[in-house]
């Protein structure tokens, strides 16, 4: 038995949950095991406060998911639909429980919060459970993409069953209709449609969903993002003619636009 194989088997053994736990063993083997702490408070559907405070930081942002947002003291901020229900769901899962932190890539955000996957004391993968309940959606970053496949699978199942946020019009995927999307500028959206044209201009890739790029919805990839996408085995320009779902923050650049920074923001849809 090689040393590498032995290390993998030992890691899997450390993570091994009870038989009933719904938690991706293969995915966890790619993460770094962190400290075990107790959840003392749930801030919202994707943020908790723990004790003790690893490296002096008490807050953990559940990396890889985005739950409906609460105002949390932000003046003029309107709570997103089902934000209270999402917080309650996370409280039911982790309040007062022992959880183990697991890290993929970036470990801390600019607010000084830990970025971690959480595994409950009985082996339950918390991010996966929140997605299965329909109380969050996948929200990855270029420096935090681990377990994306497992998270997307859980999200798809919940959306297919209309669970949680997926029965509310605030969250359902939007068609690539520029008039409708212009009303959603500044929000995080899932946009679906067929790529009418894909072009690379000085290394930047433009995925155009309409005949008039000055007004229609566009997804764009920087040269760095385009290279990252090519590492999946397909050039971004080969998405021309395909039905895809793009997720991200809607901005205005001519028409409505989403900046794609990493491959996981794009899902190829069945015909």
Number of C-alpha atoms within 10 A of each C-alpha: 5 6 8 9 10 11 12 14 12 13 18 17 12 11 18 16 20 12 9 9 13 14 23 18 16 13 14 22 19 16 18 14 20 15 11 19 21 20 21 18 16 22 18 23 27 24 20 24 20 22 16 15 15 16 7 9 15 18 22 27 25 21 28 25 22 21 26 21 19 20 13 11 7 9 7 7 11 11 14 14 16 20 20 15 17 25 23 17 20 23 20 12 15 22 19 16 17 19 25 20 22 22 21 20 16 15 17 16 12 6 8 14 19 25 23 26 28 26 24 21 17 15 21 21 22 21 28 27 20 26 28 23 21 26 29 28 26 23 20 23 17 16 11 19 18 21 20 18 13 16 23 20 15 21 26 17 15 23 22 11 14 15 17 20 25 22 15 12 10 13 19 15 16 19 15 23 16 18 13 12 22 18 11 16 16 13 12 16 21 21 22 21 20 21 23 15 19 20 17 16 10 8 14 15 21 24 25 24 24 19 11 11 17 13 17 21 31 28 22 22 23 19 16 13 21 24 18 19 21 15 11 11 8 13 14 24 18 14 18 17 14 16 17 18 20 24 23 21 17 24 18 15 14 12 17 27 25 25 19 24 21 21 22 20 20 20 14 13 12 7 7
